[in-house]
Amino acid sequence: MPHAFRLFAVLLLCCSHSVAADAPRTHDITIDDVFSIAYLSGVQISPDGKQAVYTDSRWEPPREKRNSDLWLVATDGGTPRRLTFDGGSETSPTWSPDAKSIFYKATRKRDDGKFPPYNGESQVWRLNLATGEETPVTRAEKGIEAFSLTRDGAAIFFSTSKDANTDLWKPLQDKFSDLKYGHGSRVVSELWKLDLASWRAEKVYDGDEYVHEFAITDDGTRIAMIVTKDNELISLEGWSSVKVLEVEGEQTSTLVDDQWRRLAPSPHGWLTSLAWSQDGSKLAFGVSFDGYSTRVFIADLEKSAESPQIWSVDRPEDVEFADGPLKWASSDSLVFNGEWHARSRVYRVNELAGGKQGTTDVLTPGDVVVDAFDVSDDGGTLAVVKADPMSLQDVFIVAPGAEQPYRRLTNANPQTADWKLPQLSIVEWTGADGDKVEGVLELPPDYKEGTKLPLILDIHGGPTAATSFAQRVGWVGGVFASKGYARLSPNYHGSTGYGDEFMAKLIGRENEIEVADLIKGVDAMIERGIADPEKLAVMGWSNGGFLTNAVVTADQRFKAASSGAGVLDQFLQWGLEDTPGHVINYMSGKQPWQDADAYRKASPAYRLDKIKTPMLIHVGENDARVPAAHAKTLHRALHRYLDVPTQLVIYPGEGHGLDILKHRRAKLEWDMAWFDHFVLGKAIGMEE
């Protein structure tokens, strides 16, 4: 790559550890423990660098959904302080310039709930840190979607949505408005500017488009927007564009998209992560592709927004731009989160100017997984939310280059001090095409070498994703290890963080190359004496569910399977899911009528007679990404025609993920009981 790659420090393991690292760990993790975990995100450093606000999400029964609150901590240490208690899921914290208050999004519903801001719609609120008083800033009838505070704190910009049906059949659609239609119902956006002194709002953009994301320059004179003709995800994945609005003259210009559309390996890319440099001369943004590496572009708009110079940012080898924000540390250095071999680190690209770049620095060395980060306005302070192989998430201040670079600010999960956390390691084996494949191996905390264990092949989704090398207590992590299971989570072909070629090899080879990786990984664990070949299970969600379906059609050794939200037929998926570009990309850009054989080859549906493994099938009733038709089809084949033990669990009201506490618990308990019965031979249900 045409730049130097510099690593501040080489650490085998990050220096962070549990607060009570020396305390005896005697507690076996239970299902109840899973729902006591706090998840941190959205860290933001105050303008003076003295404080950091972050989002803490956790289950708080009797609420059915996880609630998020804002917490505050001093960057030089001290006890974190909870700021919000309402239960309205506060997100997107933003500091005022004087660091005396915080703006954020939240929903509030009080009294009869008829009028904003207490009608249950998302609004902008402001919290006075000295008094704790919350003040509603916006009162949009249908709520706001996103907001941004000007650098001087004098105004906020926010977006709202409205119906804009222009279909020729609109009269009939309106007459029978209780019906649902395949298309015609359009939602578009308006952008508003609210003066925080006069409280007067003015509309600054109403372009008959949907604004998925926007960012304002520090001086508030320009707005960058990611726009589409409507709010459908199918539009965002291939027909979105970046526009720049001059606020005063209301003039817009559209960036030429050849580099991420016509000249890209696929036109189906998702625009994201708009970020202006401090001086407003450069705009950074990302384009993520299913099946191909995410790219980050810089548009130099100093001279003109009509014909800016646009160039792509280079990455260190095997590093993948991770989903999340881009941050400017100065007007010529950009900070991003990058995935590398199951780790996630913060990087800084220097000297971005004139289509060129300088060195790339690693700011968070070691075996760390950074889930969120922020850089202070002067670029001098870096805060991260991170986990590692020894501990769960916390907020840290980072001193790049220091012998001990991480200083922890929080102890978000003190209840875990005596938990017996599983042993984690990176393992590798030879996969398809003779390529090296890595995975994360989780072993029981008291595991002794040479002991053969029941093994769960746990397959990550995406597939443009990766299992991270960090402690995660959740769907599977921690709970099954406490019951004596080993868990192998392969980062198979198509995963992120292993180079562009490794990722792109999956194109045109789904249900083949990655299945070989998975099976060879299980073989390796058996050969190394870790896995008992008579006690194998497989599970996954989303693409992991698809691969669970694929694996059991290719290998009959598995005693139990749990398939969650898994694709069965690629043609059906192309026709039903909300982002069909995903399928098209993996079919080498071909539509079903252009290469029906490719769609069939990539579908487990046509080999269902090979399945001998008892299958537990999960799906959300309203899943738009992998609709329930796949799960129902699989269940019918196994239950009615093939006489394979199976159960279909449909979660009412749920989409592609499970948001309701009792549904998450149900899935965990079903999986545990299913594996214990079919893998370990334990009695269950009527057999007891």
SETI-486153 format. One record per residue: x negated, y, z of N, C-alpha, C in turn; residue in one letter. Coordinates in steps of 0.2 Angstrom, whole numbers, plus 5000, padded with zeros to 4 digits. Layout:
N
XYZXYZXYZA;...
***
This chain:
688
499649945000500050005000499650065000M;499850124997499450174996499350225002P;499250195008499150235014498750195019H;498450225024498150195029498650165034A;498450115038498950085043498550085049F;498750125054498350135060498750105066R;498450065070498850045076498450075082L;498850105087498650135092498350085097F;498650035098498449985103498649915101A;498249865103498449795102498549765108V;499249745109499449715115499749645114L;499649595117499949535116500649535119L;500749565124501449585127501449655130L;502049685129502049745132502049745140C;501849805142501649805149502249805154C;502849815151503449825156503649755159S;503949755165504149695168504749715173H;505049665175505649675180505449715186S;505849755189505749785195505549735200V;505849685200505749635206505349575203A;504849585199504549535195504249485199A;504049505206503749455210504249425215D;504849445214505349405218505449335216A;505649295220505849225218506449225213P;506349185208506949185203507249115204R;507849115207508249055210508949045207T;509149095203509849095201509949075194H;510249025193510448995186510949045183D;510849065176511249105173511949075171I;512549105173513149075172513549115166T;514149095164514549135160514749195163I;514949195170515149255173514549315172D;513949285173513349335173513349375166D;513549335161513549365154513849435154V;514449435158514849495157514749545163F;514149535166513949585171513349635168S;513149615162512549645158512749715156I;512349765157512349835154511949835148A;512249865142511949875136511749945135Y;511149965134510950035133510850055126L;511050125124510950145117510950225118S;510850255112510950325111510550375115G;509950355117509450395121509350465117V;509350515121509250585118508850625124Q;508250655121507850695126508150765126I;508150795132508350865132507850915128S;508050975126507551015123506951035126P;506951035133506451055137505950995139D;506250935136505850875138505850845145G;506250875149506250855156506750795158K;507250785153507750745155507950705149Q;508250645150508550605144509250585146A;509750585141510350555142510450495138V;510750445140510850385136511550355138Y;511750305133512450275134512350205137T;512750195142512750135146513450095144D;513450045141514050005140514049945144S;514649925147514749865151515449855151R;515649785153516249765154516549785161W;517049815162517349845168518049825169E;518149755171518849735171519249775176P;519949785175520349755171520349775164P;519949825162519949845155519749785150R;520049785145519949725140519349735136E;519149805135518549815130518049845134K;517449835132516849865135516849935135R;516649965140516750045141516050075141N;515950125138515250165138515350225141S;514850245145514750305149514050335148D;514050395149513450435149513050435156L;512350425155511950425161511350475160W;511150505165510550555165509950525169L;509350535166508750525170508250575169V;507850595174507250635173506750595169A;506350635165505850595161505250585165T;505150625171504550605176504750565181D;505350525181505550475186506150505190G;506350455194506950475198507550425197G;508050435201508650385201509050415195T;509250365190509750385185510450405188P;510750455185511450475188511950465182R;512450435184513050425180513450495179R;513550505173513950575171514650565170L;514850515167515550505165515950445168T;516550455170516950405173517650385171F;517750425165518450425163518750355160D;518250325157518450265153518650275146G;518450335144518650345137518050335132G;517550295134517050275129516650335126S;516250365130515850425128515250395124E;515150435118514650415114514350475111T;513850475107513550525103513350585107S;512950575113512750635117512250675113P;512350745114511950795111511850855116T;511250875116511050925121511250995119W;511451035123511451105122510751135122S;510551185118509851215118509551235125P;510051255130509751275136509751215141D;509851155139509851095143510351095149A;510851135149511251145154511951105153K;512051085147512651045146512550995140S;512950945140512950895135513650885131I;513550885125514150875120514150805119F;514750775118514850705116515550695113Y;515650635110516350615108516650565113K;517250575114517650535119518350535117A;518750485120519450485119519750485126T;520250525126520650535133521350535131R;521750495136522450485135522750495142K;523150555143523450565149524150595148R;524550595153525250615153525650575148D;525950605143526350575138525950555132D;525350585132524850565126525050595120G;525550645120525750675113525350725110K;524950765114524550815111523850815112F;523450835108522750835109522550885114P;521950875118521450815117521650755121P;522250755123522450695128522850645124Y;522850635117523250595114522950525112N;522350515115521950455113521550455107G;521550515104521050525098520350545100E;519850535096519250555098519150625097S;518850665102518750735102518050745104Q;517750805103517150825106517250855113V;516850835117516950865124516250895126W;516250935131515650965134515650955142R;515050935144514950925151514450965154L;514651005159514251055163513851015168N;513151005167512750965171512750995179L;512851055180512851085186513451065190A;514051075187514651065190515051005189T;514850965184515150905182515750915178G;515950975177516650985174516550975166E;517150935164517150915157517650965154E;517450985148517951035144518051005137T;518651005135518750985128518551045123P;518151025118517951075113518351075107V;518551015104518951005099519650985101T;520151005097520850975098521150955091R;520850915087521050895081521650845082A;522150855079522750815080522650735079E;522250725073522050655072521350635074K;521050685078520450665081519850685076G;519250685078518650705074518350635073I;517950635067517550575066516750585067E;516550645066515850655068515750725069A;515150745073515050815074514350825075F;514150895074513450915075513350985078S;512950995082512851055086512351095082L;512451165081511951205078511351215083T;510751225080510151235084510151285090R;510551335088510651395093511151375098D;511551325097512151305101512751355100G;512751395095513251445094513951415091A;513851355088514351325084514251255084A;514851215082514851145081515151135074I;514951095070515251065064515551005065F;516150985063516450925064516850905058F;516950835057517350815051517950785054S;518550795050519150765051519350725045T;519850685045520150655039520850665038S;521050655032521750665030521950625024K;522650605023522850565018522850615011D;522650575006522650614999522750564994A;523350534994523550494989523750524982N;523350514977523450544970523650494965T;523850434967524050374963524650394959D;524650374952525250384948525950354951L;525850304955526450264958526550294965W;526250354967526450384973527150384975K;527550414971528250414973528550354975P;528450294972528750234974528350214981L;527750224981527350204987527650244993Q;527750304992528050344997528750324999D;529150304994529850284996529850225000K;529350174998529350115002528650115006F;528650165010527950175014527850125019S;528350085021528150035026527849975023D;527749975017527449915013526649935013L;526249885012525549895011525349885004K;524949925001524749914994523949904993Y;523849874987523149854986522649914985G;522949974982522550034982523050084981H;522850154981523250204981523250254987G;523250214993523150254999522450285000S;522350344999521750375000521650415006R;521050415009520850455015520250495013V;520250565014519750605012519550645018V;519050685018518850725024518850795023S;518850835028518750905029518150915034E;517750965032517250985037517451055040L;517351065046517551125050516951155054W;516951215054516451255059516851285064K;516651265071516951305076516451345080L;516651405080516251455084516351445091D;515851435095515951425102516051485107L;515951545104516051605108516751625107A;516951625100517651655099518151595099S;517951535098518351475098518851475091W;518551515086518851515080518551455075R;518951425072518751365067518851385060A;518451375056518551385049518351325045E;518651315040518551255035517951275031K;517451225030516851245026516851195020V;517251145020517151095015517851055014Y;518151055008518751015007518650995000D;518250944999518050924992518450864989G;518950844992519350784989518950724989D;518450724994518050664995518050645002E;517850585004517750565010516950575012Y;516850605018516250615021516050565026V;515650515024515450465029514950485034H;514550535032514050555037513850625035E;513650665039513350735037512850755042F;512450805040511850825044511750905042A;511650945047511551015046510851035047I;510651085044509951115045509951145052T;509351165055509351195061509651265061D;509551295055509851365055510651365053D;510851305051511651295050511851325043G;511351335038511451365032511651305027T;511351245028511451195023511751125027R;512151095023512451025026512350975021I;511950925023511950865018512450815020A;512750785015513350745016513250675012M;513450625014513550555011514350555009I;514450555003515150565001515350504996V;516050484996516350444992517050464990T;517350434985518050454983518550444988K;518450394993518850374998518450345004D;518850315009518450295015518450215014N;518550185009518450115008517650095008E;517450045012516750025012516549995005L;516949975001516749954994516550014990I;516750074992516550134988515850154991S;515750144997515150165001514550124998L;514650054997514150014995513850024988E;514150054984513950064977514150124973G;514550164976514750224973514750294977W;514250284982514150344987513650384984S;513650454986513150494984512950544989S;512350574988512150634993512250694990V;512650734994512750804992512450854997K;512250914994512050964999512451024998V;512751055003513251105003512851175006L;512851225002512651295004513251325008E;513251325015513751345019514051415017V;513651465015513851535014514251535007E;513851505002514151514995514651454994G;514651404998515151344997514951314990E;514351314988514051284982513851214984Q;513951164980513651094982513251074976T;512751034977512351004972512250924974S;512250884969512150814970511550784969T;511150754973510550724972510550674966L;510050674962510050624956509950554959V;510350504958510250444962509950384958D;509550404952509250344948508850304952D;508450324957508050284961508350234965Q;508950244968509250194972509950164969W;510050184963510550154959510350124952R;510250164947510050134941509350094941R;508850124944508250094944508050044950L;508550034954508549994960508649924958A;508349874962508549804961509249784961P;509649824964510349814964510649884965S;511249904962511549964962512049964969P;512049914972512549904978512149924984H;511949984985511550004991512050054996G;511850055002512250095007511850155009W;512050215007511750275010511850285017L;511350305020511350315028510850355030T;510850375037510350405041510050475038S;510550525037510250585034509950625040L;509350655038508950695043508550745040A;508750815042508350875040507750885044W;507150905040506550925044506750985048S;506351005052506451065057506451125053Q;506151135047506151195044506651195038D;507051135038507551135033507351125025G;506751115024506451105018506551035015S;506550985019506550915017507150875020K;507450835016507950795018507750715018L;507750685023507650615023508250575023A;508350515020508950475021508750405019F;509150355021508950285019509450255014G;509250205011509750165007509650085008V;510150055011510049985013510449945008S;510149885007510349835002510449775005F;511049735004511049665005510649625001D;510149595004509649555000509049584998G;508949644999508349684997508149735003Y;507549755003507249795008507549865008S;507749885014507949955014507450005012T;507650055009507150105007507350175010R;506750215011506850285014506650335009V;507050385007506850435002506750505006F;506350545003506250615005506450654999I;506850705000507050754995506750824997A;506350844993506050914995506450964992D;506851004996507351054994507151124995L;506451134996506251194998506351254993E;506251234987506351274981507051274979K;507351214978508051214975508351144977S;509051154978509451094979509651064972A;509551104967509851074960509351024957E;508651034958508250984955507650974960S;507750944966507250934971506850874969P;506150874971505750814970505950764975Q;506050704973506250644977505750594977I;505550564982505050514982505250464988W;505050404987505150344992504550344997S;504750325003504250325008503950255008V;503250245008502950175009502950155016D;502950085017502950055023502350015024R;502149995030501549945031501849885029P;501349835027501549775025501949735030E;502449705027502949665031503449705036D;503349765036503749805040504449825036V;504949815039505649835036505949895040E;506149945036506549995039507149965043F;507249985049507749955053508350005052A;508949975053509550015054509550065059D;509750125058509650175064509450245061G;509350295066509250355064508550365061P;508450415057507750445056507650505059L;507050515062506950575066506250615063K;506350675063505750715061505350735067W;504650725068504250745074503950815072A;503950825066503750895064504050905057S;503850955053504150965047503750925041S;503250885043502950845038502850775041D;503150755047503050685050503750655052S;503850595049504450565050504350505055L;504850495060504850435064505450395063V;505250325062505750275061505650215065F;506250175065506150105069506050055063N;505550015064505349965059505349895062G;505649845058505549775060504949745058E;504649705062504049665060504049595064W;504149545060504049475063504349475070H;505049485070505449475076505349525081A;504949575080504849635084505149695081R;505349745085505549805082505149865085S;504849905081504349955084504550025081R;504250075084504350145082503750165078V;503850185072503250205068503350285066Y;502750315065502750385062502350385056R;502650415051502350425044502150505044V;501450515043501150585043501150615036N;501050675036500850715030501350705024E;501950705025502450695020502550765016L;502250765010502250825006502150814999A;502450844995502250844988502250774985G;502750734987502750664985502250614987G;501850634992501350594995501450585003K;501050545005501050535013500350515015Q;500250525022499650505025499750445028G;499450435034499350375038500050365041T;500150295043500750275047500450245054T;500750275059500550255066501050215069D;500850165073501350125077501350165084V;501950185086501950225092502150175098L;502450115097502650075102502350005101T;501749995103501349935102501649875106P;501449815104501549755108502149715106G;502349665109502949625108503549655111D;503749705108504349745110504849745105V;505449755107506049765103506449825105V;506349885101506649945102507349945099V;507849965103508449965101508750035099D;508350085102508550155101507950195103A;507850255100507350305102507550375100F;507150415103507250495102506550525103D;506450575099505850615099506050685101V;505650715106505750785108505650835102S;505950895103505950945097505250955095D;504750955100504050975098503650915096D;504050855096503650795094503250765099G;503250795105502750775110502950715115G;503650705115503950655120504350605116T;504150545117504550485114504950445120L;505550435119505950395123506250335119A;506250275122506550225119506950185124V;507450145121507750095124507450025121V;507149985126506849925123506849865128K;506749815125506749745128506149715126A;505949655129505349615127505449545129D;505049505128505149425130505149415137P;504949465141505049455149505549485152M;505949535149506449575152506949605147S;507549625150508049645146507949725145L;508449755142508449825140508349875146Q;507949925145507849985149507650045145D;507650105148507450165145506750175147V;506250195143505550205144505350265141F;504850305144504450355141503850325138I;503650335132503050305129502550355128V;501950335130501250375129500850335124A;500950345117500550315112499850315113P;499450265113498750265113498450255121G;498950265125498750255132498650175134A;498250165139498150095141498750065143E;499150095147499850075149500350125146Q;500550105140500950155136501650165138P;501950115142502650125144502750135151Y;503150185152503350205159504150205159R;504350155164505050145164505450195168R;506050215166506450265169507050235172L;507250175170507950145172507850075175T;508350055178508349985180509149965179N;509349955173510049955171510349885174A;509949835175510249775177509949745183N;509949775189509649755195509849685197P;510449665195510749595197510349545194Q;509949555189509549505186508849485189T;508749525195508049515198507849445200A;508449405202508249335204508549285199D;508649315193508949265188508349225185W;508449165183507949125180508049125173K;507649175170507649195163507349135159L;507549125153507249075149506549085146P;506149035145505549045142505649065134Q;505349115132505349135125504649125121L;504649105115504049105111504249105104S;503749125100503749125093503449055090I;503849025086503648965083503648965076V;503248925072503248935065503148865062E;503348855056503348795052503348805045W;503248755041503248765034503948755031T;504248805028504848805026504948785018G;505448815015505548805008504948835004A;504848814998504348834994503648834997D;503548805002502948805006502748865010G;503248905011503148975014503148955022D;502749005025502848995033503449035035K;503848995040504449025043504349025050V;504549085053504549095060505249085063E;505249075070505849075073505749085081G;506249105084506149115092506449055095V;506049025099506148965103506348985110L;506948965113507148975120507148915123E;506748905129506748845133507048865140L;507248815143507548825150506948845154P;507148885159506548925164506148875167P;506348815168505948765172505648705167D;505648725161505448675156504748655157Y;504648585156503948555157503848525150K;503248545148502948515141503048445141E;503248415135503348345134504048325135G;504448365138505148345139505548355133T;505948305131506348315125507048335127K;507348395124507948425126508448425120L;509048425122509548445117509448505114P;509448515107509348575104509948605100L;509948675101510448705097510148745092I;510248735086510048775080510548835080L;510248895082510648955082510449005077D;510949015072510749045066511049115066I;510549165064510749235065511249255058H;511549305059511949335053511649375049G;511949415045511649455040511849435033G;511349405029510749375032510149425032P;510349485030509849545030509749565037T;509449525042509349535049508849485051A;508749485058508249445061508449435068A;508249375071508349365078507649395081T;507749435086507249475089506949435095S;506249445096505849415101505949455108F;506549445111506649485117507249445121A;507249455127507749425132508449465130Q;508949415128509549435127510049385130R;510449415135510949375138511649385135V;511849335132512549355128512849295126G;513049295119513349235116513049165118W;512449165117512049105118511449115123V;511149165122510549185126510549175133G;510149135136510149125143510549075146G;511249075144511749035147511548955145V;511448945139511348875137510648845140F;510148895140509548875143509648855150A;510048885154510148865161510548795162S;510848775156511148715156510648655153K;510048675152509548625150509548615142G;509748665138509748665131509148705129Y;508848675123508348725120508748755114A;508448815112508848845107508348875102R;508348855095507948875090508348925086L;508048985085508349035081507949055075S;507949025069507449035064507649105060P;507049135058507149195054506949165047N;507449145044507449105037507349155031Y;507249125025507149165019507749215019H;507649275018508149325017508149365024G;507849345029507749385035507349445034S;507449495039507049555038506449555043T;505849595041505249595044504749545042G;504849515036504349465034504149485027Y;504249545025504049565018504549555013G;504449595008504949605002505149534999D;504549504997504649444993505049384997E;504849385004505149335008505949345008F;506149405009506849425009507149415002M;506849434997507249434991507249364988A;506849314990506849244988507549214989K;507949244993508649214994509149234988L;508949284985509349304979509449244974I;510049224973510149174968510049104971G;509849094977509749034980510049024987R;510649054988511049044994511248964994E;511348945000511548875001511048824999N;510348844998509848804996509148825000E;508848874998508248895001508248905009I;508748935011508748955018508948895022E;509448845019509648785022509048745023V;508548735018507948695019507548725025A;507448795025507048825031507348795038D;508048795038508348785045508248705046L;508348665042508248595043507548575044I;507048605041506348595042506148625049K;506448675051506348695058506548655063G;507148615062507348565067506848505067V;506648485061506148435060505548445064D;505348515064504648525067504748525075A;505348545077505448535085505548465087M;505748425083505748355084505048325084I;504648335079504048315078503548335084E;503748395087503248425092503548395099R;504048355099504248325106504648375110G;504948425107505348475110506148455110I;506348435104507048415103507148345103A;507748325106507948255106508348245099D;508048205094508448195088509148175088P;509348145094510048115095510448165098E;510248225100510648275103510548345100K;510748355094510648415090511348445089L;511348515090511948555088511748615084A;512248645081512148705076512648755077V;512548815077513048865078512848935075M;513248975073513149045071513749085070G;513649145068514249185067514149225061W;514649245057514549285051514149245046S;513549265044513149225039512849165043N;512849175050512649115053513149065053G;513849085053514349035052514349005045G;514249045040514149015033513648965033F;513048975036512548925036512648865040L;513048875046513248815050513648775045T;514148805041514548765036514048725031N;513548765029513048735024512648685027A;512448695033511948645036512348575037V;512948575039513248515041513448475035V;513448515029513648475023512948445020T;512348465022511748445020511448395025A;511648395031511248355036511748325041D;511848265042512348235046512048215053Q;511448235055511148225061511548265067R;511848315065512048365071512648335074F;512648325081513248295084513848345086K;513648415085514248465086514048525082A;514548565080514448625077514948675079A;514748745079515148795081515048845075S;515548855071515548895065516048955066S;515649015067516049075068516049125062G;516649145060516749195055516349175049A;516349115047515849085042516249085035G;515849105030516049095023516049025021V;516549005017516648935014516548935007L;516848985003516848984996516649054994D;516149064990515949124988516349164983Q;516749124979517249164975517849184979F;518049154984518549174989518249234992L;517649234994517349284998517349354994Q;517149344988517049404983517749434982W;518249394982518949424981519249444988G;519049424994519349445000519049495004L;518349495004517949535009517949615007E;517849655012517849725011517249755008D;516749715007516049735004515849684999T;516149674994516049624989515349624986P;515049684986514349694983513849654987G;514049634993513549584997513549514993H;514149494991514149434987513849444980V;513949494977513749504970512949504970I;512649544975511949544976511649474976N;511849434980511649364981511749314975Y;512249334971512349304965511949334959M;511349364961510949394956511349444952S;511749484955512149534951512649514947G;512849444947513349424942514049424946K;514549434942515249434944515449354943Q;516049334947516249264946516349244939P;516649284935516749264928516149264924W;515549284926514949284922514549224924Q;514649204930514249144932514549104937D;515149064935515549034940515148974943A;514648944940514248894943513848914949D;513548974948513149004954513549014960A;514249034959514649044965514848974968Y;514948924964515048864966514448834970R;513948834967513248804970513148834977K;513348904978513148934984513748924989A;514248884988514848874992514848804995S;514848805002514948735005515548705004P;516048735001516748715000516748654996A;516348644992516348584987515948524989Y;515748524995515348474998515648455005R;516248475006516548455013516648385014L;516648345009516648265011516048245014D;515448285014514848265017514848275025K;515348315027515348335034515548275039I;515148255043515248205048515248235055K;515048305056514948335062515548365065T;515748345071516348385074516248455074P;516748495072516648565071517148605074M;516948655078517348705082517248765077L;517848795075517948845071518248905074I;517848965074518149025077518249085071H;518749125072518849175067519249235070V;519149295069519649345071520249345066G;520849355069521449355065521449415060E;521149465061521149525056520449535053N;520049485053519349495050519349515043D;519149575041519149595034518449585031A;517949565035517249545032517249475030R;517449425034517549355032518249335034V;518749345030519449335031519549265034P;520049255038520249195041520349135036A;520549155029520649105025520049055024A;519449075025518949025025518948975031H;519048995037519148955043519748905042A;520248935040520848895039520748835034K;520448855028520348805023519848745026T;519348765029518848715032519248675037L;519648705042520048665046520548615043H;520848645038521348595034520948535032R;520348545028520048495025519848445030A;519548465036519248425041519848385045L;520348425047520848395051521348355047H;521548375041522148335037521848285033R;521248295030521048255025520448215026Y;519948235030519348205031519248165038L;519748185042519748145049519048165053D;518848225053518248245057518548285063V;518348265069518548305075518448385074P;518948415075518948495074519448525078T;519248595079519748635083519648705079Q;520248735078520148805075520448855080L;520048905082520248955087520249025083V;520849045083520949115080521149165085I;520749215085520749275090521249325088Y;521849335092522349385089522049455090P;522149495084522049565084521249575083G;520849525083520149535082519949545075E;519349585074519049585067518449545066G;517949565064517349525062516949515069H;517049555074516749535080517349535085G;517149505091517549495097517449555102L;517949595102517949655107518249645114D;518749595114519149585120518749535125I;518749555131518349515136518549445136L;519249435137519449365137519349325131K;519249355125519149325119518349295119H;517949345121517249325122517149265127R;517449275132517449215137517649155134R;518249155131518549095128518049065123A;517649105119517249075114516649045118K;516349075123515849045127516048985130L;516648975133516848915136516948865131E;517248885126517448835120516748805118W;516248845116515648825114515348775119D;515248795125514948755130515348685131M;515948685131516348625132516248575126A;516248605120516148575114515448535113W;514948575115514248545115514148495120F;514448515126514348465132514648395130D;515248405127515548335125515248295120H;515148335114514948295108514148285108F;513748325111513048325112512848285118V;513148295123512848265130513348205132L;513948205129514348145130514748155137G;514848225139515248235145515948235143K;516348205148517048205148517348275148A;517948285144518248355144518948345143I;519348395145520048395144520448325146G;520848295142521248245144520848175146M;520148175144519748115146519648115153E;519648175156519548185164520048155167E;
***
